[in-house]
Amino acid sequence: MAKWDKKFMQERDRLNEIVLSGKHLGIKRFFALDDQAYHGGALDEKTKELMGLVASMVLRCDDCIEYHLLKAYEAEATREQFYEAFNVALVVGGSIVIPHLRRAAEKLEELI
């Protein structure tokens, strides 16, 4: 496993707890909706996580990229599937995605 993944998820969980401790119903509902969106259905979980990865790369959210890399990896996405997703993100987002693509590829190498 990668050096960064456990630390990243622990910090994400810690920060989520802080946000959710505010007990705001709208925020709680949004977090639940976000979680449920990636459960398997007509599309399997791996496909949805790869879609989340593409969207995160196009939107240039490094935290989101790391999260979806981990979740797609846990869902057994292959290196080839990751690179297909990277390519879609690059085509959709253009050259501004390249720095995020570089970091995502580096993180992926640490996972695989």
Buried (B, 14 or more C-beta within 10 A) or exposed (E): EBEBBEEBBEEBEEEEEEEEEEEEEEEEEEEEEEEEEBEEEEEEBBBBBBBBBBBBBBEBBBEBBBBBBBBBBEBEBEEEBBEBBBEBBBEEBEEEBEEBBEBBBEBBEEBE
